[in-house]
C-alpha cells in the first residue's frame, strides 16, 4: 500500500507518467441524478416500454426488417401511403397520418400539423442500420476440412469481438428467375448458427504481436459446413453448395444478387438483477428509432407537421438513395405540398426547411466507469439519467428552446457530450449535418448507450423512456 501512495505522489508531482501508476490505484467519476427517482408510475412505464423494445430489436435485426415492422405498425394505426398510386387524393389535412418508403430501407412517418407547411416541420431523424459482417458476392471456399464464406465488414467494428460468437445469417436473395427469398437462419434455438473461429490461446502469442486486436478483415470468415461430398474437385465445397442451395432455396450463383449479413445470434436480454438495462445487438441506433416511432404513434394533431424519418447507410457515410444524404425527405415534403394544392418548387421547399427543426436521434456513448480518465464528469453522459441534448455547434436560441421544452414536460434530460475534448466542435458523428444543410436548425437529442458498436450493446430502459417522452414533446409542440 505504501508503494501505491509513493507512485501516486510521484505522478502528482509530474515525476512519472500517470500511466505508470498501479492498475488498482483507480479514480472514479461519480454519479449524476437518476431518472429512476421520478416515481413508481414512471418506473413502471419505463420498464413496460423497455420490455416491448427488447422484443422489437430481437425480432428485427436488419434495416429492412425494421422498416417492414414499422410500416406494419403504421398501417395498423391508420397511416396511409403518401407515395402509393392509390392514395394520390390524400387530403393531408391536420391530423392526417401518412408514411413513405423507398427500397425497403428508408422510411418516413408523419402526422400533418395545424400550421401550414410553410411554417416548418418538426423532424426526428434516426438511422436503422447497424454494424455487421456482410457476405461477398462469390463467398464460398473450402480449406482445412472446412467450407467457409468470404466476408467484408460494414461500419466500425472491433473485429476480435466477432470471433467465436454464434451468428445468424439474415437478408434477402433475388433468384435468377426474379423471385425474392428472405433468409433468417440461426434465430430459432433449433436452427444452426455460423461461427468465425478464433485461434487457441496457446497459439495466439505467435500472431498477437502482428495483429493484436486488429486482426485482418479477411480473417472474418465463418464456417458454413464441415462434411465432404462423396466426390467432386473439392468435396467440402461441393457439399456446402448442396446445403446452401437446399436450405435457402436458391442456386449458388444467386448469391451474386444478394444482401446477406452475419448478425449476432445471442438473445436480447435484461441486464442486471433489477432488469433495468436491455442488452443486445443493434441498439445503435434502433433504440432512438424505436423511441421516436413510439412517440409519433401517440401524436394526434400537432402544431407543426411531425415527421420521424428512419435512414440507412449511416455507418458507411450516409450515401446512396436510402441514406441521409438522399433527396428522400425533400420528395416527401414535395408530395405533401402537392397533396394540399401548393406549389412544390425548389424555393417553396427551401422555405419549408428554413422554418423547420430537426432532432438527430443517434445514440451517444455513456460513461464507462472502467475508464474514468476519458470523461469530463461535469459534462459527461450517464446511464439512467435521461435523454441527452448535445450543444456542439448549435445556436443558443435552439438550446434554450429544448431546455424549456423538456423542463415544461418534466423530462429528465442531460446537457452532455461524449468524452473529453479531443477536437473542434462539430456534428459529423451523426446524420445531423445532412438535414441542417437543407436549411433546418437542429441538434443531437439521443439515448445513452454503453459498449457501442459491440455485439452486445447496453441501453437503460428509463433512458429509452425519457427519449420517447422527449421526442413526443417535440413532435407535438
C-alpha angles and dihedrals in degrees: 000000000000089000090055092052091050091050091048091050092049090050091049091052090050093243093123133023117264089239089066091067118107114271093240094054088092132174124208134219099211131217140295129212109287126230089213088076093070096096144279096282091051091049092050092050091049092050092047093051091044091054093050090047091051089057092046097055091042091059098038114053102153133053091247091055093049092051092046092050092046092051090049090053091046093051091050088056095051101263114153129212108259093194097041118116092230095056103051088118092063107144096211091206121159110298095022110142119213143166136195132191140181129201090343092277106081127044142170126205122190151167119214113240134220094247120074118263089247088071091061143253135269106226133184112194123194133166121230102192118099135194112278145141118265129202118243118239094256100030109154123103136142134221139145094023089303138103113220140179123233115230146177123208127242119219131347109325135163095237097206090061090068096058120106091003123131107248133195123219109224136165143069136296124198108210123218089257089057098253116140117228119197113212126204114155123163102029096101113068088231092058124086122252132210122238135196103218120232125213117259114261088236090066101029095093089069092061102026091077088059101034110018108171092333100076115174116280088229088067094066095093118134128217110252099174141352107192124093129228118239091251143004140103088279109013093195093055091044093053092044090052091053092049094047092050092047098045097042099035093233142103116258090245090061089074086080087071099044143105104210123163138184112227129172114278094203113121120254104250145182110256124213131022089273090056088225098134130062114218123194150096127300101021089134097104110347090080091067092038091055094046091049093050092048088051093051093048087061095050113104111173112348127192094241123030104272120217134180112195123193114200137191133215097040093131090057101041104289092265129147132049093296097050132089090262091063127101092242097114094046088052091051090051091048091052091049092050093049091048087059092048095254130135112260098201120149090256092052092049090047089055091053091053093045089062095043134100126207132196111206101214106200123140117255129209116265125212113284105205090207089070107038094156090070095064141070099221095206093055103027129117115248129199112247096019098102140251119346128228116190120207098198107140094344129138114255092231091060092047090052091050093052093047092050092045094052095042092050091053092044091240115165104235140166126212096213149140131217106250144333119315111280101154147359123309114273147135099230094117095073139034091265098105092054089062100037089055086066088064099266122133114229153144141201113276111174153147122263117247136186126210093022116201092010125124090254115037126184130226127173114235091223092054089051089051093048088049089054091049092048094050091046093052090051096045092048097043 
